[in-house]
Amino acid sequence: MKDVAVVSYCRTGIAKAQRGALNQTHGIAMAAHVMREAVRRAGVEAGDMEDVILGCGLPEGATGHNVARNAALFAGFGSGVPGATINRYCGSGLTAASIIANRIASGEMQAGIAGGVESISLVQFNLNFNGFFYEPLQQAMPAVWWTMNQTADFVAEKYKISREALDGYVVMSQGRVAAAIAAGKYAEEIAPFTTQMKVTDKATNESRMEAVTLDRDEGPRPDTTYEKLAALKPVFDGGTTTAGNASQLSDGAAAVVMMDADRAAQRGLPILGLFRGMHLAAVPPEEMSVAITPAIRKALAHHTLNPADVDLWELHEAYAVTTLYNQMQLETPWEKTNVNGGAIALGHPYGMSGVRYLGQTLMELARRDARKAVIGVCTAGGMATAAVLER
């Protein structure tokens, strides 16, 4: 089996759903933008790409009709570059990367693009619910159709993770994001994107289209305090999940170029690191957040990796309870865990996030002159993806 290198990574800024810069941007345009930039950063030709796999949590409407293939065409890659769209909800991006990596490792191809895209603004609020529920399964396992807020409350109550602990974690995460922004870390990832957004006047309720360039993440709140978080009402009476300790609804896209590592080295391309593999786990749907732990344990066992040898851990911030539960179970050191904050501050475009974790973590490994990292992403339906990275 061949080693698989990540030779470039970029993303859009993450925009607030409905209210942000990408609220009218089609998924094809978003994905094409990061794909073109990833190819440019890699120093390769678009025609070198033998496949494009995009993850998307809600692949319909503005992110439907095989957005991967259509984005490759719109990006100008030519009709000879194929594409496929994959859905594993929040695990879609890492799954896309795994598919590309496996094809390269097996020798089926030498290079491809893995990415993720989500337009929550244009899709989530216009979903097709015709036949959405299947009554026999819903009666047997109603949690399959629970909202993620319900699963977060369930996990917090079952495993005795308090509201105080959740909000305390958020203060730390927001602070880490603010420090990363001040250090210019996120600016290195972002490919500025000029588009048209819809702006509505609050006084008149009239709307207009306005040109905007998204060159930053819109979600972070550096003025977050424990007192402000504690004042927020829970989503459900008696629950612990609030708008402050849950990831934000957001739009965005990200992409990486992956290549046979030997081939990349021969061509003198910039190798960010190696994608060593992805592993999966599944738990009852109502406990979605906890699936990261068994997925990571499978990945560690497969790679005979001692947790003490892991230099960076990225544990998905779907909710504060997600990160706290898995950090406690895995006993990851905080100085190595989510070191630049996470999705609670930045936002979580479902299909994009796994690719963001992949690229961002490799960049942080380089900054620290470190070698190994593990990423864990939980996903709707009680699943999780875990990836091992090395440089």
C-alpha positions in Angstrom: 0.0 0.0 0.0 1.2 3.5 -0.9 1.5 6.4 1.6 -1.0 9.2 1.0 0.1 12.8 1.3 -2.0 15.9 1.8 -0.2 18.5 -0.4 -2.5 21.4 0.1 -5.5 22.7 2.0 -7.8 25.7 2.0 -11.3 26.8 3.0 -13.7 29.6 2.9 -14.3 31.7 5.9 -17.2 30.2 7.9 -20.3 32.4 7.6 -23.3 32.6 9.8 -26.3 30.7 8.3 -29.0 33.0 7.0 -27.4 36.2 8.3 -23.9 35.8 6.9 -21.9 36.5 3.7 -22.7 33.1 2.1 -26.5 33.2 2.7 -27.2 33.3 -1.1 -24.1 31.4 -2.4 -24.8 28.2 -4.2 -22.9 25.1 -3.1 -21.3 24.7 -6.5 -19.7 28.1 -6.3 -18.4 27.6 -2.8 -17.0 24.2 -3.6 -15.5 25.3 -6.9 -13.7 28.2 -5.2 -11.9 26.1 -2.6 -11.1 23.4 -5.2 -9.4 25.8 -7.5 -7.4 27.3 -4.7 -6.4 23.9 -3.3 -5.0 23.0 -6.7 -3.2 26.3 -7.0 -1.6 25.9 -3.5 -0.5 22.4 -4.4 1.3 23.6 -7.5 -0.4 21.0 -9.7 -2.7 21.1 -12.7 -6.4 20.6 -12.4 -6.2 17.8 -15.0 -3.9 15.9 -12.6 -6.9 15.3 -10.4 -8.4 11.9 -11.1 -11.4 12.1 -8.8 -13.2 14.6 -6.7 -15.2 13.5 -3.6 -17.1 16.0 -1.6 -18.8 15.4 1.7 -22.2 17.1 2.3 -24.5 16.6 5.2 -27.6 17.8 3.3 -27.0 16.9 -0.4 -30.2 18.4 -1.9 -31.3 21.7 -3.4 -28.3 24.1 -3.7 -25.9 21.3 -2.6 -27.7 18.5 -4.6 -27.5 17.1 -8.1 -24.0 15.6 -7.4 -22.5 18.9 -6.3 -19.0 17.4 -6.5 -19.1 16.7 -10.2 -20.8 20.0 -10.9 -18.3 22.0 -8.8 -15.4 20.3 -10.7 -17.0 21.4 -14.0 -17.6 25.0 -12.7 -14.1 25.1 -11.4 -12.8 24.6 -14.9 -11.3 21.2 -14.3 -12.7 20.0 -17.6 -15.2 17.3 -18.4 -12.6 14.5 -17.9 -12.5 14.9 -14.1 -15.3 12.9 -12.3 -16.8 13.6 -9.0 -19.1 12.0 -6.3 -20.9 13.4 -3.3 -20.9 11.5 0.0 -23.2 11.9 3.0 -22.3 10.8 6.5 -23.7 14.0 8.0 -20.9 15.6 10.2 -18.5 12.8 9.2 -19.0 13.4 5.5 -15.7 15.4 5.0 -13.5 12.8 6.6 -15.3 10.1 4.8 -14.6 11.9 1.5 -10.9 12.1 2.4 -10.8 8.4 3.3 -12.3 7.4 -0.1 -9.7 9.4 -2.0 -6.9 8.1 0.3 -7.9 4.5 -0.2 -7.9 4.8 -3.9 -4.5 6.4 -3.9 -3.1 3.8 -1.4 -4.3 0.9 -3.5 -2.7 2.3 -6.6 -5.9 3.0 -8.5 -4.9 6.6 -8.9 -2.2 9.1 -8.0 -4.0 12.3 -7.0 -7.5 13.6 -6.2 -9.4 16.2 -4.3 -11.4 15.6 -1.1 -13.6 18.3 0.3 -16.7 19.3 2.0 -19.5 21.8 1.4 -22.6 23.0 3.2 -25.1 25.7 2.5 -27.3 25.5 5.6 -28.8 28.9 4.6 -30.2 27.6 1.3 -30.9 24.0 2.1 -31.7 23.3 5.8 -34.6 25.7 6.0 -36.1 24.4 2.7 -35.7 20.6 3.2 -37.9 18.1 1.4 -39.8 16.3 4.2 -41.8 14.1 1.8 -41.4 10.6 3.2 -38.8 11.8 5.6 -40.1 9.7 8.5 -40.4 5.9 8.2 -43.0 4.9 10.8 -41.9 1.3 11.5 -38.3 2.4 12.3 -39.5 5.5 14.1 -41.7 3.5 16.4 -38.9 1.0 17.1 -36.1 3.6 17.5 -37.5 7.2 17.7 -34.1 8.6 18.5 -33.1 8.1 14.8 -35.2 11.3 14.2 -34.2 13.2 17.3 -32.6 16.6 16.8 -29.0 17.0 17.8 -30.0 19.2 20.6 -32.0 16.3 22.1 -29.0 14.0 21.9 -26.8 16.6 23.5 -29.2 16.9 26.5 -29.5 13.1 26.7 -25.7 12.6 26.9 -25.2 15.5 29.4 -27.9 14.0 31.7 -26.9 10.4 31.4 -23.2 11.0 32.0 -23.7 13.8 34.6 -22.0 16.6 32.7 -23.2 19.8 34.3 -24.3 23.1 32.6 -21.6 24.8 34.6 -18.9 22.5 33.1 -20.3 23.0 29.6 -20.3 26.8 29.8 -16.9 26.8 31.4 -15.5 24.8 28.5 -17.0 27.2 26.0 -15.1 30.2 27.6 -11.9 28.3 27.2 -12.7 27.4 23.5 -13.7 30.9 22.6 -10.5 32.2 24.1 -8.4 29.7 22.1 -10.1 30.7 18.9 -9.4 34.4 19.7 -5.7 33.6 20.3 -5.5 31.7 17.1 -7.1 34.5 15.1 -4.7 37.0 16.7 -1.7 34.8 15.7 -3.0 34.7 12.1 -3.5 30.9 12.1 -6.9 30.9 10.6 -6.0 33.5 8.0 -3.5 31.0 6.6 -6.3 28.6 5.8 -8.9 31.0 4.3 -9.2 31.6 0.6 -11.0 35.0 0.4 -14.2 34.7 -1.5 -16.2 37.5 -3.2 -19.9 36.8 -3.5 -23.4 38.4 -3.2 -25.2 38.3 0.1 -28.8 39.2 1.0 -29.1 42.0 3.4 -32.4 42.8 5.1 -33.1 46.2 6.7 -34.5 45.5 10.2 -36.5 48.7 10.2 -38.2 48.4 6.8 -37.9 44.6 6.3 -36.7 45.3 2.7 -34.0 43.2 1.3 -31.2 43.9 -1.2 -28.2 42.1 -2.7 -24.8 43.4 -1.7 -21.3 42.5 -2.8 -19.1 41.1 0.0 -15.7 39.5 0.3 -15.6 36.8 3.0 -12.0 36.7 4.4 -12.6 35.7 8.0 -14.8 33.6 10.2 -18.0 35.4 11.3 -18.9 33.3 14.3 -16.2 33.9 17.1 -17.2 35.9 20.1 -14.1 36.9 21.9 -16.1 38.8 24.6 -17.7 35.5 25.7 -17.9 35.2 29.5 -19.2 32.6 31.8 -21.8 35.0 33.1 -23.1 35.7 29.7 -23.4 32.0 28.9 -25.1 31.2 32.2 -27.8 33.8 31.4 -28.8 32.0 28.2 -32.0 29.9 28.3 -31.7 26.2 27.5 -33.2 25.0 24.2 -35.5 22.6 26.1 -36.9 23.2 29.6 -34.7 21.5 32.2 -32.0 20.8 29.6 -28.4 22.0 29.5 -27.9 22.8 25.8 -28.0 26.5 24.8 -27.1 28.6 21.8 -23.9 29.3 23.7 -22.6 25.8 24.2 -23.7 24.3 20.8 -21.9 24.7 17.5 -23.3 27.5 15.3 -25.3 26.9 12.1 -23.0 28.0 9.3 -22.1 27.9 5.6 -18.8 27.1 4.1 -16.5 24.8 2.1 -13.0 23.3 2.3 -10.8 21.1 0.2 -7.5 19.2 0.2 -5.4 17.8 -2.6 -4.2 14.3 -1.8 -1.5 12.4 -3.7 0.7 9.4 -3.7 3.4 10.5 -1.3 6.3 9.2 -3.4 5.0 11.0 -6.5 4.5 14.2 -4.5 8.1 14.0 -3.2 9.5 13.3 -6.7 7.7 16.4 -8.0 8.9 18.6 -5.1 5.4 19.4 -3.9 4.6 20.8 -0.5 3.6 17.8 1.7 1.6 19.0 4.7 1.5 15.4 6.1 0.2 11.9 5.6 -3.3 10.6 5.9 -2.8 7.3 7.7 -6.4 6.1 7.8 -9.9 6.4 9.1 -12.0 4.3 11.5 -15.6 4.2 12.4 -17.8 3.5 15.4 -21.5 3.5 16.0 -23.6 3.7 19.2 -27.4 4.1 19.9 -28.6 7.2 18.0 -29.6 9.1 21.2 -25.9 9.0 22.4 -24.4 10.5 19.2 -21.8 12.5 21.1 -20.1 9.5 22.7 -19.3 7.6 19.5 -16.0 9.5 19.1 -14.3 7.5 21.9 -14.8 4.0 20.4 -13.9 5.3 16.9 -10.6 6.7 18.2 -9.8 3.6 20.2 -10.2 1.5 17.1 -7.9 3.8 15.2 -5.3 3.7 17.9 -5.4 0.0 18.1 -5.2 -0.5 14.3 -2.1 1.7 14.1 -0.6 0.3 17.4 -0.5 3.9 18.6 0.1 4.8 22.2 -2.1 7.8 23.3 1.0 9.3 24.9 2.6 9.5 21.4 -0.2 11.6 20.0 0.9 15.3 19.7 -2.5 16.8 18.9 -6.1 15.7 19.4 -9.0 17.3 17.6 -12.3 16.3 19.3 -15.3 17.7 17.4 -17.2 20.5 19.1 -20.7 19.6 17.9 -21.6 20.6 21.4 -19.5 21.3 24.5 -20.8 18.0 25.9 -19.3 16.2 22.9 -15.8 17.4 23.6 -16.0 17.1 27.4 -17.3 13.6 27.3 -14.7 12.3 24.9 -11.9 14.2 26.5 -12.7 12.6 29.8 -13.0 9.1 28.4 -9.8 9.3 26.4 -8.0 11.4 29.0 -6.4 13.6 26.4 -4.3 16.5 27.8 -5.9 19.9 27.4 -2.6 21.3 26.2 -2.9 19.0 23.2 -6.6 19.0 22.7 -8.5 21.4 20.5 -5.6 23.8 20.9 -7.1 26.4 18.5 -10.7 26.2 19.8 -13.4 24.7 17.7 -16.8 24.7 16.1 -18.7 26.3 19.0 -16.9 29.6 18.2 -16.2 29.1 14.5 -19.3 27.4 13.3 -20.0 23.9 11.8 -21.0 23.5 8.2 -21.6 19.8 8.5 -19.9 18.4 5.4 -17.0 20.9 5.6 -15.9 20.4 9.2 -14.0 17.1 8.8 -11.9 18.5 6.0 -11.2 21.7 8.1 -10.0 19.5 11.0 -7.8 17.5 8.6 -6.1 20.6 7.1 -6.0 22.7 10.2 -4.4 19.9 12.3 -1.7 19.2 9.8 -0.8 22.9 9.7 -0.7 23.0 13.5 1.6 19.9 13.6 4.0 21.8 11.4 3.9 24.9 13.6 4.8 22.7 16.6 7.3 20.5 14.7 5.2 17.6 15.9 4.5 14.3 14.3 1.2 12.6 15.1 -2.5 13.7 15.4 -5.9 12.1 15.9 -9.2 13.6 14.8 -12.6 12.5 16.0 -15.9 13.7 14.5 -19.3 12.4 15.8 -22.2 12.4 13.3 -26.0 12.1 13.3 -27.5 8.7 13.8 -25.0 7.8 16.5 -21.8 7.4 14.5 -18.3 8.8 14.5 -15.3 9.0 12.2 -11.7 9.0 13.5 -8.6 9.7 11.4 -4.8 9.3 12.1 -2.5 11.9 10.7 1.3 12.0 10.6 4.0 14.4 9.3 
